[in-house]
């Protein structure tokens, strides 16, 4: 292996190692990607799946009913 090739290989390995160490541990990277407690607040909503029961409950408490409807793949891959 020539000196130039060895230099390029060592430089590339050093750059890759510094990039990985700069990103932190796997746990830190996963924690940065997961939604925060504030972003997960919608999970606290008691969603209803039965339309008639939801309508009756909304009438009882005097609140409007929010309906989420869609047609197709839930990931939008139609």
Backbone as JSON Lines, residues from 0, in Angstrom:
{"i":0,"aa":"X","n":[0.86,-1.17,0.0],"ca":[0.0,0.0,0.0],"c":[0.9,1.24,0.0]}
{"i":1,"aa":"X","n":[0.59,2.16,-0.85],"ca":[1.4,3.37,-0.93],"c":[1.09,4.28,0.24]}
{"i":2,"aa":"X","n":[1.98,5.22,0.48],"ca":[1.79,6.16,1.59],"c":[0.52,6.98,1.41]}
{"i":3,"aa":"X","n":[0.21,7.37,0.19],"ca":[-0.98,8.19,-0.05],"c":[-2.25,7.41,0.29]}
{"i":4,"aa":"X","n":[-2.29,6.14,-0.13],"ca":[-3.47,5.32,0.16],"c":[-3.61,5.09,1.66]}
{"i":5,"aa":"X","n":[-2.5,4.84,2.33],"ca":[-2.53,4.63,3.77],"c":[-3.0,5.9,4.47]}
{"i":6,"aa":"X","n":[-2.53,7.05,4.01],"ca":[-2.93,8.33,4.61],"c":[-4.43,8.57,4.45]}
{"i":7,"aa":"X","n":[-4.94,8.28,3.27],"ca":[-6.38,8.45,3.0],"c":[-7.19,7.5,3.89]}
{"i":8,"aa":"X","n":[-6.74,6.26,4.02],"ca":[-7.45,5.28,4.84],"c":[-7.48,5.71,6.31]}
{"i":9,"aa":"X","n":[-6.33,6.12,6.84],"ca":[-6.25,6.54,8.24],"c":[-7.09,7.79,8.46]}
{"i":10,"aa":"X","n":[-7.05,8.73,7.53],"ca":[-7.84,9.96,7.66],"c":[-9.32,9.64,7.69]}
{"i":11,"aa":"X","n":[-9.75,8.76,6.81],"ca":[-11.16,8.37,6.77],"c":[-11.59,7.69,8.06]}
{"i":12,"aa":"X","n":[-10.76,6.8,8.59],"ca":[-11.1,6.12,9.83],"c":[-11.18,7.1,11.0]}
{"i":13,"aa":"X","n":[-10.27,8.06,11.04],"ca":[-10.3,9.06,12.11],"c":[-11.55,9.94,12.02]}
{"i":14,"aa":"X","n":[-11.91,10.33,10.82],"ca":[-13.12,11.14,10.64],"c":[-14.37,10.37,11.04]}
{"i":15,"aa":"X","n":[-14.43,9.11,10.66],"ca":[-15.59,8.29,11.01],"c":[-15.68,8.1,12.52]}
{"i":16,"aa":"X","n":[-14.54,7.87,13.16],"ca":[-14.54,7.66,14.62],"c":[-14.96,8.94,15.34]}
{"i":17,"aa":"X","n":[-14.5,10.09,14.87],"ca":[-14.87,11.34,15.54],"c":[-16.35,11.65,15.32]}
{"i":18,"aa":"X","n":[-16.9,11.29,14.16],"ca":[-18.32,11.53,13.89],"c":[-19.19,10.67,14.8]}
{"i":19,"aa":"X","n":[-18.8,9.42,14.99],"ca":[-19.57,8.53,15.85],"c":[-19.51,8.99,17.3]}
{"i":20,"aa":"X","n":[-18.34,9.39,17.77],"ca":[-18.23,9.82,19.16],"c":[-18.95,11.15,19.38]}
{"i":21,"aa":"X","n":[-19.07,11.98,18.36],"ca":[-19.76,13.26,18.49],"c":[-21.27,13.05,18.59]}
{"i":22,"aa":"X","n":[-21.78,11.96,18.06],"ca":[-23.21,11.71,18.1],"c":[-23.67,11.18,19.46]}
{"i":23,"aa":"X","n":[-22.78,10.73,20.29],"ca":[-23.14,10.22,21.61],"c":[-23.44,8.74,21.57]}
{"i":24,"aa":"X","n":[-23.89,8.25,22.71],"ca":[-24.2,6.82,22.8],"c":[-25.5,6.53,22.06]}
{"i":25,"aa":"X","n":[-25.74,5.27,21.84],"ca":[-26.96,4.86,21.16],"c":[-28.19,5.31,21.96]}
{"i":26,"aa":"X","n":[-28.14,5.17,23.28],"ca":[-29.26,5.56,24.12],"c":[-29.55,7.05,23.98]}
{"i":27,"aa":"X","n":[-28.51,7.89,23.94],"ca":[-28.69,9.34,23.77],"c":[-29.3,9.66,22.42]}
{"i":28,"aa":"X","n":[-28.87,8.97,21.39],"ca":[-29.42,9.22,20.04],"c":[-30.88,8.8,19.97]}
{"i":29,"aa":"X","n":[-31.21,7.66,20.57],"ca":[-32.61,7.2,20.57],"c":[-33.47,8.19,21.34]}
{"i":30,"aa":"X","n":[-32.98,8.66,22.5],"ca":[-33.74,9.62,23.3],"c":[-34.0,10.92,22.55]}
{"i":31,"aa":"X","n":[-33.07,11.33,21.71],"ca":[-33.28,12.56,20.92],"c":[-34.35,12.35,19.85]}
{"i":32,"aa":"X","n":[-34.52,11.13,19.37],"ca":[-35.48,10.86,18.31],"c":[-36.89,10.6,18.83]}
{"i":33,"aa":"X","n":[-37.01,10.05,20.03],"ca":[-38.33,9.74,20.57],"c":[-39.07,11.02,20.95]}
{"i":34,"aa":"X","n":[-40.4,11.0,20.83],"ca":[-41.18,12.19,21.19],"c":[-41.1,12.46,22.69]}
{"i":35,"aa":"X","n":[-41.15,13.73,23.04],"ca":[-41.13,14.12,24.46],"c":[-42.5,13.89,25.07]}
{"i":36,"aa":"X","n":[-42.58,14.05,26.39],"ca":[-43.87,13.9,27.08],"c":[-44.87,14.93,26.57]}
{"i":37,"aa":"X","n":[-44.4,16.12,26.27],"ca":[-45.27,17.17,25.73],"c":[-45.82,16.78,24.36]}
{"i":38,"aa":"X","n":[-44.98,16.15,23.54],"ca":[-45.41,15.74,22.21],"c":[-46.34,14.53,22.25]}
{"i":39,"aa":"X","n":[-46.32,13.77,23.33],"ca":[-47.18,12.59,23.46],"c":[-48.5,12.87,24.18]}
{"i":40,"aa":"X","n":[-48.83,14.13,24.41],"ca":[-50.04,14.46,25.17],"c":[-51.31,13.94,24.5]}
{"i":41,"aa":"X","n":[-51.31,13.81,23.2],"ca":[-52.53,13.35,22.51],"c":[-52.87,11.92,22.91]}
{"i":42,"aa":"X","n":[-51.91,11.17,23.44],"ca":[-52.18,9.8,23.87],"c":[-53.04,9.77,25.14]}
{"i":43,"aa":"X","n":[-53.11,10.89,25.85],"ca":[-53.91,10.96,27.07],"c":[-55.39,11.14,26.78]}
{"i":44,"aa":"X","n":[-55.74,11.48,25.56],"ca":[-57.14,11.68,25.19],"c":[-57.85,10.33,25.15]}
{"i":45,"aa":"X","n":[-59.01,10.29,25.74],"ca":[-59.79,9.05,25.74],"c":[-60.54,8.95,24.41]}
{"i":46,"aa":"X","n":[-59.84,8.51,23.38],"ca":[-60.45,8.4,22.05],"c":[-61.56,7.37,22.07]}
{"i":47,"aa":"X","n":[-62.61,7.64,21.32],"ca":[-63.74,6.72,21.21],"c":[-63.75,6.11,19.81]}
{"i":48,"aa":"X","n":[-64.09,4.85,19.73],"ca":[-64.15,4.19,18.43],"c":[-65.58,3.87,18.02]}
{"i":49,"aa":"X","n":[-66.52,4.0,18.93],"ca":[-67.93,3.75,18.64],"c":[-68.62,5.1,18.44]}
{"i":50,"aa":"X","n":[-69.05,5.39,17.22],"ca":[-69.61,6.68,16.88],"c":[-70.87,7.0,17.69]}
{"i":51,"aa":"X","n":[-71.77,6.04,17.82],"ca":[-73.02,6.3,18.54],"c":[-72.78,6.56,20.03]}
{"i":52,"aa":"X","n":[-71.9,5.8,20.64],"ca":[-71.59,6.02,22.05],"c":[-70.88,7.36,22.25]}
{"i":53,"aa":"X","n":[-70.01,7.72,21.34],"ca":[-69.3,9.0,21.43],"c":[-70.28,10.16,21.3]}
{"i":54,"aa":"X","n":[-71.23,10.02,20.39],"ca":[-72.23,11.09,20.21],"c":[-73.1,11.24,21.46]}
{"i":55,"aa":"X","n":[-73.5,10.12,22.04],"ca":[-74.32,10.17,23.26],"c":[-73.52,10.8,24.41]}
{"i":56,"aa":"X","n":[-72.26,10.44,24.53],"ca":[-71.42,11.01,25.59],"c":[-71.22,12.5,25.39]}
{"i":57,"aa":"X","n":[-71.0,12.93,24.16],"ca":[-70.83,14.36,23.88],"c":[-72.09,15.13,24.22]}
{"i":58,"aa":"X","n":[-73.25,14.57,23.92],"ca":[-74.52,15.22,24.27],"c":[-74.71,15.31,25.77]}
{"i":59,"aa":"X","n":[-74.32,14.27,26.5],"ca":[-74.48,14.26,27.95],"c":[-73.65,15.35,28.62]}
{"i":60,"aa":"X","n":[-72.41,15.54,28.15],"ca":[-71.53,16.51,28.8],"c":[-71.59,17.88,28.13]}
{"i":61,"aa":"X","n":[-72.34,17.99,27.04],"ca":[-72.5,19.28,26.37],"c":[-71.25,19.77,25.65]}
{"i":62,"aa":"X","n":[-70.49,18.84,25.11],"ca":[-69.27,19.21,24.38],"c":[-69.39,18.78,22.92]}
{"i":63,"aa":"X","n":[-68.67,19.47,22.04],"ca":[-68.7,19.06,20.63],"c":[-67.92,17.76,20.44]}
{"i":64,"aa":"X","n":[-68.17,17.14,19.32],"ca":[-67.5,15.88,19.01],"c":[-66.53,16.12,17.86]}
{"i":65,"aa":"X","n":[-65.3,15.7,18.05],"ca":[-64.28,15.8,17.01],"c":[-64.19,14.45,16.31]}
{"i":66,"aa":"X","n":[-64.33,14.47,14.99],"ca":[-64.28,13.21,14.24],"c":[-63.07,13.21,13.31]}
{"i":67,"aa":"X","n":[-62.34,12.13,13.34],"ca":[-61.19,11.95,12.45],"c":[-61.54,10.78,11.54]}
{"i":68,"aa":"X","n":[-61.68,11.08,10.25],"ca":[-62.03,10.04,9.28],"c":[-61.05,10.1,8.13]}
{"i":69,"aa":"X","n":[-60.79,8.94,7.54],"ca":[-59.92,8.91,6.37],"c":[-60.25,7.7,5.52]}
{"i":70,"aa":"X","n":[-59.75,7.73,4.33],"ca":[-59.94,6.65,3.4],"c":[-58.56,6.3,2.84]}
{"i":71,"aa":"X","n":[-58.17,5.08,2.94],"ca":[-56.89,4.66,2.38],"c":[-55.92,4.19,3.44]}
{"i":72,"aa":"X","n":[-54.7,4.07,3.04],"ca":[-53.64,3.6,3.92],"c":[-53.35,4.64,4.99]}
{"i":73,"aa":"X","n":[-53.26,4.24,6.28],"ca":[-53.0,5.22,7.33],"c":[-51.65,5.91,7.21]}
{"i":74,"aa":"X","n":[-50.72,5.34,6.46],"ca":[-49.42,5.97,6.26],"c":[-49.4,6.84,5.01]}
{"i":75,"aa":"X","n":[-50.52,6.95,4.34],"ca":[-50.61,7.8,3.15],"c":[-50.04,7.16,1.9]}
{"i":76,"aa":"X","n":[-49.76,5.88,1.94],"ca":[-49.18,5.2,0.78],"c":[-50.31,4.66,-0.08]}
{"i":77,"aa":"X","n":[-51.02,5.56,-0.75],"ca":[-52.14,5.11,-1.58],"c":[-51.75,5.07,-3.03]}
